[in-house]
Amino acid sequence: MSDTTPNQRAYWRRTLRLTAGLMVVWFAVTFGVAFFARELSFNFFGWPFSFWVGAQGALIVYVLLVAVYARAMARLDEAHGMGED
């Protein structure tokens, strides 16, 4: 039998759900754009969209993913009483 409380299990489930969702976004940006690069052949700010996403857009999404994760985890920690003092 485990020593975890229902609050800890709920916290862990929500943490896993958040991480999985952000990993899906990461995978789509990293591999999806590269896989469909030929179909993404329209101009975006004067550059082919696939090139722009690979060179700039992906980096912006990665920084946003880190920010979303940090903010969501801070809220989740506070909601479940897991925050640091």
Secondary structure, DSSP 8 states (H G I E B T S, - for coil): -----HHHHHHHHHHHHHHHHHHHHHHIIIIIHHHTTTT--SEETTEEHHHHIIIIIHHHHHHHHHHHHHHHHHHHHHHTT----
